[in-house]
Amino acid sequence: MTPDENYLSYIIRSRRTIHSFTPDKVPDEVVYSAIECARWAPNHKLTEPWRVILVGDTTARKIVDLNTRLVKEKRGKKSAEAKRERWKRVPNWIAITSTISDDSVRTREDYAATCCFIQNLTLYLWSKGIGAKWTTGAVTRYDDVYELIGVDPQKEDLVGLLWYGYPAGEPQSSQRKPVAGITRQVD
């Protein structure tokens, strides 16, 4: 199989964080195909540290409730309710964790590999017309979320929640720094 360079470039360059989704559920077979491709991310010593939790509606509502309480404590009721309304419209949720090693270097390498896994996942989904938002907000650092998704925080780190679905509109384009602005060479 020879990938089409223009198609790959288009998928990479056009993928954007999606904030608004249609209410439609993404078929499970598409999600499992995305996970199948994502698992080919580079990972040191082939540790395959990523773990994927497909979050159902009941658990998603509990996460929304927890986040609403957290936002209310920090920013007040109005902000909390606005965020609740936005979060409860997210049709599909995945929690992605990375295994924790006794070796801090391995844990860091595994976290980086899990980030590559997430990028692969979002690119695959985007190639199927499915947008995503990877969120690492405060709620992802609370033990209550770990309990809701059935994860032991001593063994796995929640790298983020991935919201995904069919975009409710066209994503906004964005600019990036030129290659010369981010690249240097040393001898």
Backbone as a ProteinNet text record, in pm:
[ID]
protein_1_A
[PRIMARY]
MTPDENYLSYIIRSRRTIHSFTPDKVPDEVVYSAIECARWAPNHKLTEPWRVILVGDTTARKIVDLNTRLVKEKRGKKSAEAKRERWKRVPNWIAITSTISDDSVRTREDYAATCCFIQNLTLYLWSKGIGAKWTTGAVTRYDDVYELIGVDPQKEDLVGLLWYGYPAGEPQSSQRKPVAGITRQVD
[TERTIARY]
84.9	0	89.8	69.1	144.8	52.8	81.2	-7.1	5.8	-101.8	-102.4	-53.9	62.2	124.2	31.8	-39.3	-129.8	-244.3	-298.1	-407.9	-359.8	-244.1	-189.6	-163	-105.9	-79.3	-209.5	-311.2	-442.1	-500.1	-497.1	-553.1	-478.5	-347.1	-267.8	-291.9	-290.2	-304.1	-446.5	-545.2	-684	-746.1	-686.9	-743.6	-739.3	-850.2	-861.5	-938.7	-920.9	-1001.2	-1145.1	-1235.4	-1377.6	-1443.6	-1517.2	-1582.4	-1732.2	-1792.4	-1936.6	-1961.8	-2044.9	-2074.2	-2223.6	-2258.2	-2396.7	-2426.3	-2552.6	-2582.4	-2562.5	-2526.4	-2515.5	-2401.2	-2429.2	-2326.9	-2241.1	-2113.8	-2021.6	-2032	-2045.6	-2055.1	-1932.3	-1957.1	-1848.7	-1739.4	-1777.9	-1677	-1577.3	-1620.9	-1529.5	-1431.1	-1482.1	-1397.2	-1294.6	-1337.2	-1243.9	-1139.9	-1178.4	-1081.4	-980.3	-1027.4	-937.2	-837.7	-886.5	-798.1	-697.6	-744.1	-654.9	-539.5	-568.2	-461.3	-376.1	-439.2	-367	-261.7	-289	-197.3	-62.9	-49	78.4	166.9	132.1	214.1	350.8	452.7	583.9	580.8	647.1	655.2	783.6	850.2	980.5	970.2	1057.2	1062.6	930.7	848.8	717.8	633.9	631	553.6	403.5	362.2	220.7	146.7	184.1	135.1	-5.9	-63.8	-195.8	-305.3	-404.1	-524.7	-642.9	-744.3	-858	-985	-1057.2	-1185.4	-1293.2	-1382	-1495.4	-1598.9	-1622.1	-1707.4	-1851.2	-1940.4	-2081.6	-2153.5	-2279.6	-2359.3	-2371.1	-2388.5	-2405.7	-2279.9	-2164.8	-2039.3	-2009	-2036.9	-2014.9	-2095.9	-2221.5	-2304.7	-2244.4	-2188.9	-2125.6	-2000.9	-1925.1	-1808.4	-1852.8	-1958.6	-2013.5	-2055.6	-2122.6	-2165.8	-2045.8	-1943.4	-1822.7	-1756.7	-1742.2	-1679.7	-1762.1	-1893.4	-1980	-1954.5	-1942.6	-1913.4	-1777.9	-1677.7	-1543.9	-1542.6	-1609.5	-1613.9	-1692.4	-1800.3	-1881.3	-1797.8	-1716.1	-1630.7	-1528.1	-1478	-1372.9	-1427.3	-1533.4	-1577.2	-1723.3	-1795.1	-1933.5	-2035.1	-2160.6	-2271.4	-2293.7	-2285.1	-2311.8	-2212.4	-2083.8	-1981.7	-2000	-2033.6	-2052	-2167.4	-2277.2	-2393.8	-2366.6	-2293	-2257.7	-2171.4	-2075	-1988.2	-2068.5	-2158.7	-2243	-2318.9	-2379.6	-2458	-2370.9	-2250.4	-2160.7	-2114.6	-2074	-2021	-2128.6	-2250.1	-2351.7	-2397.5	-2356.5	-2387.9	-2282.4	-2175.6	-2071.8	-2127.1	-2135.3	-2201.4	-2119	-1986.3	-1900.9	-1778	-1742.2	-1629.1	-1536.8	-1407.6	-1306.4	-1214.9	-1175	-1069.2	-945.7	-831.4	-708.1	-606	-553	-454.5	-322.3	-219.9	-87.5	-41.8	15.7	61.9	176.3	185.8	290.3	392.4	518.6	629.3	698.5	769.5	854.5	972.6	1002	1112.4	1055.3	1096.7	1040.7	1070.8	1185.2	1216.9	1119.4	1093.8	999.2	859.1	817.8	686.1	676.2	783.8	783.9	779.2	857.5	856	718.7	656.8	525	418	429.6	336.4	348.8	473.3	496	437.7	456.7	402.5	249.8	190.1	43.6	-7	68.2	31	34.6	134.2	139.5	18.6	-19.4	-138.4	-261.4	-275.3	-391.8	-389.8	-273.5	-264	-305.1	-255.6	-295.7	-446.7	-503	-647.4	-725.3	-685.4	-759.5	-742.9	-625.2	-605.7	-690.1	-695.5	-779.7	-925.6	-971.9	-1111.5	-1138.5	-1045.3	-1064	-1072.3	-995.1	-999.6	-1136.2	-1215.5	-1350.6	-1458	-1415.5	-1511	-1556.9	-1480.2	-1515.3	-1414.4	-1464	-1377.2	-1358.6	-1260.1	-1230.9	-1176.2	-1190.1	-1126	-1060.5	-933.4	-856.5	-852	-915.7	-918.7	-837.6	-759.2	-677.3	-708.7	-832.6	-873.7	-863.6	-889.3	-872.8	-945.8	-1061	-1138.4	-1059.9	-967.8	-891.3	-788.2	-768.5	-668.9	-732.2	-861.1	-930.4	-950.1	-927	-944.8	-1086.1	-1184.3	-1323.7	-1339.1	-1268.3	-1276.7	-1212.9	-1099.9	-1035.3	-1130.9	-1200.7	-1296.4	-1410.5	-1461.3	-1571.6	-1534.8	-1409.6	-1369.5	-1300.4	-1291.8	-1236.2	-1086.5	-1014.1	-869	-802.5	-698.1	-618.3	-511.8	-518.6	-421.9	-278.7	-257.5	-122.4	-61.4	-148.4	-102.3	-114	-207.4	-229.1	-251.9	-202	-220.7	-322.6	-423.6	-522.9	-460.4	-430.7	-367	-469.7	-593.1	-697.2	-826	-927	-1054.8	-1059.7	-1107.5	-1122.8	-1271.5	-1318.7	-1456.7	-1453.6	-1547.9	-1546.2	-1687.3	-1700.3	-1829.2	-1821.9	-1937.5	-1944.9	-1950.8	-1862.5	-1859.8	-1993.4	-2034.6	-2158.7	-2136.5	-2013	-1981	-1839.9	-1798.8	-1663.9	-1564.3	-1457.5	-1356.1	-1285.9	-1245.7	-1173.6	-1031.4	-983.7	-844.1	-755.4	-632.4	-539	-404.3	-321.6	-187.6	-85.1	25.5	136.8	261	356.1	482.6	549.5	627.4	699.1	805.4	841.7	941.8	1069.8	1109.4	1231.2	1219.7	1098.3	1078.4	1086	1087.6	1090.9	1206.7	1290.1	1396	1532.2	1626.7	1765.9	1853.7	1972	2064.6	2190.1	2241.8	2368.5	2464.8	2592	2694.9	2759.1
-117.8	0	124.6	211.1	335	451.1	522.9	633.6	748.5	815	932.6	1051.4	1104.4	1213.1	1333.8	1367.4	1482.7	1458.5	1336.7	1304.1	1309.9	1250.5	1253.5	1396.8	1475.3	1615.1	1689.1	1663.2	1726.8	1689.3	1561.9	1517.5	1583	1583.1	1641.9	1792.2	1861.1	2007.2	2054.8	1976.3	2022.3	1984.2	1889.1	1848.4	1965.3	1990.1	2095.8	2042.9	2106.9	2073.9	2114.9	2022.2	2048.2	2074	2183.2	2221.6	2192	2182.9	2158.9	2040.1	1950.5	1827.9	1815.9	1738.7	1700.2	1597.2	1569.9	1472.1	1325.8	1300.7	1164.3	1086.5	962.1	871.8	819.4	802.9	743.7	592	519.3	372.8	311.3	211.5	144.9	92.4	39.9	-17.7	87.8	212.9	319.8	348.8	351.8	379.5	267.1	143	32.1	31.3	71.9	84.5	194.4	304	413.7	366.6	291.4	238.4	140.7	58.4	-36.4	36.9	145.9	222.5	299	357.7	440.5	360.1	231.8	150.4	125.4	170	158.1	280	360.1	476.1	429.4	512.9	475.5	466.7	364.2	351.3	277.6	331.6	282.3	140.8	54.6	-84.2	-159.4	-109.5	-170.1	-194.2	-94.7	-106.1	-95.4	-34.2	-11.9	34.3	151.6	196.5	251.7	275.9	337.5	239.5	293.3	217.1	305	243.3	317.1	274.7	372.3	345.8	415.4	336.9	394	432.3	560.8	614.2	620.7	552.2	552.7	675.6	687.5	805.3	827.2	720	734.6	791.4	736.4	785.4	925.6	951.9	1086.8	1189.1	1157.8	1250.5	1273.5	1169.5	1184.6	1272.5	1259	1345.2	1489.6	1508.6	1643.1	1703.5	1625.1	1674.2	1711.5	1627.1	1655.7	1784.2	1796.7	1915.9	2041	2028.6	2142	2188.1	2093.4	2129.6	2200	2147.8	2207.2	2349.2	2368.6	2501.3	2598.2	2550.8	2636.7	2687.6	2599.5	2638.4	2744.1	2736.9	2830.1	2955.9	2940.4	3054.5	3092.6	3019.8	3056.7	2977.1	2995.2	2917	2941.7	3065.9	3097.5	3027.2	3035.4	2967.3	2816.2	2764.6	2620	2569.4	2642.5	2599	2609.7	2713.2	2726.5	2608.3	2573.5	2460.1	2330	2312.7	2191.6	2176	2283.7	2275.8	2235.1	2289.5	2255.7	2110.2	2068.2	1932.5	1826.1	1853.7	1747.7	1727.4	1816	1798.1	1715.2	1675.7	1593.7	1452.1	1402	1272.8	1148.5	1159.3	1041.4	1078.4	991.3	1016.5	894.6	922.6	821.1	878.9	796.8	833.4	754.4	821.5	754.6	771.2	657.3	658.3	602.6	626.2	571.2	499	382.9	307	380.6	361.6	423.9	316.4	351.1	259.6	301.6	209.5	244.4	330.2	326.6	402.4	533.4	647	776.1	808.5	763.6	786.9	708.1	582.9	500.8	563.2	614.2	677.3	797	876.1	991.7	946.1	844.9	792	736.2	667	608.8	716.5	824.2	936.1	994.8	1014.4	1068.6	975	846	748.8	753.7	770.7	778.7	903.7	1011.9	1133	1105.4	1029.2	990.6	904.8	814.7	732	820.8	921.6	1011	1086.7	1133	1202	1109	985.7	889	869.2	856	834.4	950.3	1072.7	1188.9	1203.3	1170.6	1179.3	1074.5	954.2	851.4	895.7	940.1	984.6	1096.2	1191.9	1304.1	1255.3	1151.9	1097.9	1038.6	1011.6	957.5	1064.2	1190.9	1300.3	1319.6	1265.1	1271.9	1361.4	1464.3	1557.1	1515.9	1576.3	1542.2	1663.1	1655.8	1751	1670.4	1691.8	1627.3	1725.8	1692.3	1783.4	1727.6	1816	1780.1	1873.8	1920.6	2015.7	1960	2047.6	2014.8	1886.5	1862.3	1744.2	1614.9	1614.3	1492.2	1460.2	1552.3	1530.2	1496	1471.5	1440.1	1289.6	1241.8	1099	1051.6	1140.8	1102.7	1055.6	1119.6	1078.3	941.6	920.7	789.8	681	709.4	612.5	589.3	696.8	684.3	597.8	607.5	530.6	399.1	370.3	241.9	230.6	337.7	338.8	363	286.3	304.2	409.8	528	635	601.5	493.1	448.6	368	319.8	235.3	300.9	395.7	460.6	609.5	688.3	832.7	867.6	945.1	987.7	1098.2	1065.4	1159.7	1258.2	1217.8	1310.6	1241	1324.6	1280.5	1322.6	1235.7	1268.1	1269.7	1386.4	1399.7	1386.4	1315.4	1299.6	1286.8	1322.8	1316.5	1388.9	1399.8	1468.1	1618.2	1695.3	1839.5	1905.7	2000	2074	2188.1	2214.7	2318.9	2300.5	2387.6	2383.1	2430.6	2356.9	2404.3	2527	2614.5	2733.7	2696.7	2763.7	2741	2815.8	2777.1	2846	2857	2939.9	2960.9	2890	2855.7	2799.7	2882.1	2878.3	2946.3	2882.3	2959.9	2900	2801.7	2707.5	2607.3	2675.7	2782.9	2854.2	2912	2937.9	2993.7	2891.2	2763.4	2659.4	2562.2	2587	2491.4	2558.8	2486.5	2531.2	2408	2430.3	2319.6	2342.7	2236.2	2244.6	2144.5	2179.3	2089.1	2011.1
0	0	0	-96.5	-104.8	-71.8	36.2	72.2	-26.6	-49.7	-134.6	-52.1	-89.4	-12.4	0.6	-104.9	-99.2	-2.2	-1.3	90.4	235.5	262.9	398.8	443.1	355.2	386.9	415.6	335.1	355.9	492.7	527.6	655.9	771.5	765.8	874.3	884.3	771.8	772.6	800.5	765.8	781.4	915.1	986.8	1115.3	1213.9	1278.8	1378.4	1497.7	1609.7	1726.8	1697.9	1721.8	1698.1	1833.3	1841.7	1966.6	1966.9	1848.7	1839	1747	1795.2	1722.3	1695.7	1593	1576.5	1686.2	1716	1822	1781.1	1658	1606.9	1670.4	1702	1754	1638.7	1665	1567.8	1583.1	1472.8	1482.6	1551	1634.4	1706.9	1614.6	1497.2	1408.6	1360.3	1346.3	1305.8	1419.7	1541.5	1657.9	1674.9	1663.3	1675.9	1563.8	1443.9	1334.7	1364.9	1423.7	1461.6	1567.5	1665	1769.6	1709.5	1617	1549.1	1482.2	1414.2	1347.8	1448.3	1547.8	1644.8	1720.7	1742.8	1823.2	1756.3	1632.8	1563.2	1587.9	1685.1	1722.5	1769.8	1748.7	1800.2	1951.9	2005.7	2151.4	2187.5	2287.1	2328.3	2385.5	2339.4	2387.2	2366.3	2275.1	2244.1	2370.8	2457.3	2581.2	2558.1	2446.8	2417.3	2544	2595.9	2726.6	2728.7	2614.4	2608.3	2646.5	2713.2	2747.2	2708	2650.7	2596.8	2670.1	2720.4	2786.7	2705.8	2646.2	2574.9	2680.5	2693.3	2800	2750.7	2822.2	2787.2	2840	2802.4	2838	2988.6	3065.3	3209.9	3274	3239.1	3295.4	3244.3	3117.8	3063.9	3143.5	3174	3253.4	3392	3450.8	3582.4	3574	3466.3	3447.1	3426.3	3350.3	3329.9	3463.9	3546.4	3679	3765.5	3765.9	3843.8	3793.9	3663.2	3608.1	3640.5	3636.7	3669.6	3812.4	3904.9	4044.9	4056.4	3986.5	3992.3	3935.9	3823.8	3762.4	3850.7	3909.3	3997.1	4114.6	4172.9	4285.2	4245.3	4122.9	4078.8	4012.9	3931	3849.5	3865.9	3949.6	3975.5	3894.9	3935.1	3880.4	3731	3688.3	3547.7	3455	3487.3	3406.5	3410	3527.9	3543.2	3456.9	3456.2	3377.3	3227.4	3187.1	3045.2	3001.3	3086.4	3053.2	3053.7	3149.5	3153.5	3022.6	2976.2	2852.2	2734.1	2728.1	2617.6	2628.3	2747.8	2765.5	2745.7	2785.8	2773.2	2628.2	2539.5	2397.2	2323.8	2392.7	2329.7	2314.1	2190	2167.5	2199.8	2195.3	2212.1	2294.5	2387	2477.2	2482.8	2489.3	2516	2622.9	2717.9	2812.6	2771.5	2768.5	2727.7	2839.5	2883.1	2990.4	2939.8	3020.3	2993.2	3119.5	3101.2	3217	3286.2	3416.7	3497.6	3533.1	3514.1	3543.3	3672.6	3733.9	3848.4	3803.4	3674.8	3616.2	3560.7	3616.8	3575.8	3429.4	3378.1	3237.1	3149.6	3186.2	3110.2	3114.8	3229.5	3240.7	3145.7	3139.6	3048.9	2902.7	2867.7	2731.7	2696.1	2790.9	2766.2	2750.9	2827.4	2812.3	2671	2625.7	2491.6	2385.4	2402.8	2307.1	2305.8	2423.3	2431.1	2359.9	2368.9	2294	2143.5	2097.1	1956	1919.6	2009.4	1989.1	1969.1	2054.4	2045.4	1912.9	1870.6	1741.9	1629	1630	1527.5	1528.4	1646.1	1659.8	1599.6	1632.7	1581.6	1430.4	1379.2	1234	1160.6	1214.4	1151.3	1152.6	1268.7	1276.8	1177.3	1168.5	1076.9	932.1	898.9	762.6	730.3	832.9	815.5	837	844.4	862.3	1005.9	1099.8	1241.2	1311.7	1377.8	1447.9	1592.6	1657	1795.9	1870.3	2000.9	2090.5	2202	2219.6	2326.1	2440.6	2551.3	2664.6	2780.7	2840.3	2956	3072	3075.9	3178.4	3319.3	3415	3557.6	3598.3	3541.3	3580.5	3558.5	3462.8	3433.2	3540.8	3634.8	3740.3	3875.5	3877.5	4002.5	4017.6	4139.4	4167.6	4135.5	4149.7	4119.5	3975.3	3881.4	3741.3	3723.6	3788.3	3781.1	3829.1	3938.2	3990.1	3890.9	3831.6	3735.8	3615.2	3570.6	3452	3488.1	3617.7	3660.7	3643.6	3674.9	3658.3	3793.4	3821.4	3942.2	3913.3	3978.4	3949	3988.3	4061.5	4092.4	3977	3887.3	3778.2	3640.1	3626.7	3497.7	3518.7	3423.5	3424.2	3316.2	3352.1	3254	3168	3044.2	2953.3	2898.8	2894.6	2852.7	2816.2	2800.4	2748.1	2602.3	2518.5	2377.5	2346.5	2306.7	2261	2109.9	2054.1	1909.9	1855.9	1729.4	1662.9	1529.4	1468.8	1340.6	1366.1	1302	1327.1	1292.8	1378.2	1354.7	1254.9	1219.1	1122.4	1072	984.1	930.6	1035.4	1057.2	1151.8	1095.8	1186.6	1145	1106.2	1002.7	964.9	1064.2	1068.6	1157.6	1088.9	1143.6	1089.2	1177.9	1121.8	1195.8	1164.4	1254.3	1230.3	1109.7	1033.5	921.1	972	886.9	923.8	972	906.1	945.6	1087	1132.4	1265.8	1377.6	1343.2	1446.6	1430.4	1329	1295.8	1301.4	1356.7	1351.8	1335.2	1288.2	1264.3	1344.7	1402.2	1473.2	1409.1	1411.6	1357.6	1468.5
[MASK]
+++++++++++++++++++++++++++++++++++++++++++++++++++++++++++++++++++++++++++++++++++++++++++++++++++++++++++++++++++++++++++++++++++++++++++++++++++++++++++++++++++++++++++++++++++++++++++

